[in-house]
Amino acid sequence: VRRSKTCSRSSCHLATSDIMAVKFSFLSRLGLGRMSHDKQDTLIKLAVLSIASILSFSTRLFSVLRFESVIHEFDPYFNFRTTRFLTEEGFYSFHNWFDDRAWYPLGRIIGGTIYPGLMVTSAVFYHIMRFFNITIAIRNVCVFLAPTFSSFTTIVTYLLTKELWSPGAGLVAAAMISIVPGYISRSVAGSYDNEGIAIFCMLLTYYLWIKAVKTGAVFWSTMCSLAYFYMVSSWGGYVFLINLMPMHVLALMATGRFTHRIYVAYSTVYVLGTVLSMQISFVGFQPIQSSEHMAAFGVFGLCQIYGFVDYLRSRLTPESFQTLFKTILVIVGTVVAAIGVILSFTGKVSPWTGRFYSLLDPSYAKNNIPIIASVSEHQPTTWSSFYFDLQALVFMFPVGLYFCFNKLTDQNIFIILYGVTSIYFAGVMVRLMLVLAPVMCVLGGIAVSSLLSSYMKNVDAGKKMDKKTRRAESTYPVKNEIAWGVVGLMTLGLVMYTFHCTWVTSEAYSSPSIVLAARQHDGSRIIFDDFREAYYWLRQNTHENAKVMSWWDYGYQITAMANRTILVDNNTWNNTHISRVGQAMSSTEDRAYEIMRELDVDYVLVIFGGLTGYASDDINKFLWMVRIGGSTDRGAHIKEHDYYTPAGEFRVDKEGSPTLLNCLMYKMCYYKFGQVYTEQGKPTGYDRVRNVEIGNKDFELDVLEEAYTTEHWLVRIYKVKDLDNRGN
């Protein structure tokens, strides 16, 4: 028996030696066996980060693989059109471009009303590739720009989390942000919007800010200012940054952590960043005039006072310092308050904008500015949306906050403030889920890394213990089981997170709104390409200077794809003009005709989903047209309650309000629809979105004539009739 045991042990020893030899041989072939531990560690980090970056790019290509290389949504079409103009005409012409095809008859000055960072970035990429003789269309540059910058975001997330916590946490955070749906929703291939590069700019600014705070170096502060300038040129969300950094400085003052490093970092960033941001035409003097920027200016002044007080403290006796300090405090406080009141009343400092008020009071836009409330991405976020866009990060977020509070440093205070403020704003407005997703990944990376580091020690220790040590350590079995349980749960959670993110990306965020797809009863896929069909018809069959009236959602697409003049678009800068269009849509034909003649309208375009079941049509948006149309003096005759039934219901069947059943929008959508069978066993005129038979079937249009209806009735275009001859 002893001999067999000895043989068994020796055979095990030989087997282990063989495995180690094979492993060493394999590493030697790869060149890793001769590497030091630090080099191997660096190589592994590079490998993980490279894989995460490639994954970040590739997971955003579902839409290209399933459909084609096409621009998504609405705003990206304006960005694409302006980028194409920039590459063809040059920056000078782009900056001074007056677009007479938008907001007829007002027009739009492009250079002074946009953030040009996105367009300039695409143009630079385009010209660089052309310089190296890489032939590529500007459209494809625009389509793949967001996935490219998502890879850059993965890298900068690693750098930021590494500065905040550790390289391990950075790798986990980078892997998480590469596939998190909250960020993918605005960065898939074809989503050519400002947010596609803005999140990279934001995290780069945060990373350089943390470097500046930790070192107090003017170099890092200057780099942070340049990154902030890039952010300002790219997205209006820069206001969040210029308020978060002062908040961080204020928190450091309140906790007694304000030092010379913080003074140098913030003073440099504020002065350089403000001067650079004012070079963007659309921003102009807002950094020193608008209320949204006053917090940054106030903290800058407070830093100077704080530094001056420290200087006086070192030069005066305690009694003299206290007397002088109280006197200066009263004088400075009085002067600042007086100047603030004077500037506010004289209009030198503009009040908060409606969108800023909406962040502080979610009901403000609905009660006062319906044009803001009508945008779907401005709605409050539901609880299910948090889980849908973040999944496991919802549970890791508070754990990461706990570890940051447990190890409080200057940089951890910043990420705590970022997390708390962003989760509030994301709850107020669903669009700002995009701002929350990165900090969720950072804190999630910190949580996962810290938990695994703690419990893996117990797992590793358990393997190394012999039997005598295990018997002596009475708590070992419990420690070992708990450690294995936690590690197992973490692994399962990360695997489920990966599957969830991939599924959400594939099913929810990879379908371009310009091309729709649906499943038939046999499982086959059917494509609805009605939007491009309608825009192509407009481009080929209407006069070059024809004016098209539609709801503002489709303005950018019409100008970009049909190249026709539109009355309103997605910029929504002129509420009065949009209200006029809403009044036309909500009125009877006779009154609507007066408005259309006043605005020189040649064609009217509406979106109708009653045949296909497309729920985002103009009938479902109609109440917003009523609210916006009635929000101005000229639309005072339009009352929302007139479009409801006596029971307070919005219905399109026979029980619907007569005002609704006879308005222009209703007639344009349902013209000749009462003669169509949509479902087996249902009467003619059965609306598959509202699931009712329409109430007004038999009518003719007096002031419009049908010009074109797409294959699936998704887009309907009507021509405005000319005035009758006086002799008739």
Secondary structure, DSSP 8 states (H G I E B T S, - for coil): -HHHHHHHHHHHHHHHHHHHHHHHHHHHHHT-TTS-HHHHHHHHHHHHHHHHHHHHHHTT-HHHHHT-S---SSHHHHHHHHHHHHHHH-HHHHHT-EETTSTTTT-EESTTSS-THHHHHHHHHHHHHHHTT----HHHHHHHHHHHHHHHHHHHHHHHHHHHT-HHHHHHHHHHHTT-HHHHTTTSTT--STHHHHHHHHHHHHHHHHHHHHH--HHHHHHHHHHHHHHHHH-TTHHHHHHHHHHHHHHHHHTT---HHHHHHHHHHHHHHHHHHTTSTTTTTHHHHBGGGHHHHHHHHHHHHHHHHHHHHHHS-HHHHHHHHHHHHHHHHHHHHHHHHHHHHHTSSB---HHHHHHH-TTHHHHH-HHHHTSGGGS---HHHHHHHHTTHHHHHHHHHHHHHHT--HHHHHHHHHHHHHHHHHHH-GGGHHHHHHHHHHHHHHHHHHHHHHHHHHHHHHHH--HHHHHH-TTHHHHHHHHHHHHHHHHHHHHHHHHHHHHHHHHTSS--TTSEEEE-TTS-EEEE-HHHHHHHHHHHHS-TT-EEE--GGGHHHIIIII--EES--TT---HHHHHHHHHHHHS-HHHHHHHHHHTT--EEEEE--TTTT-SSSTTTTHHHHHHHHTTSGGGTT--GGGGS-TTS----STTS-HHHHTSHHHHHHHTTGGG---STTS-TTEETTTTEE-S--S---SSEEEEEE-TTSSEEEEEE-----TT-
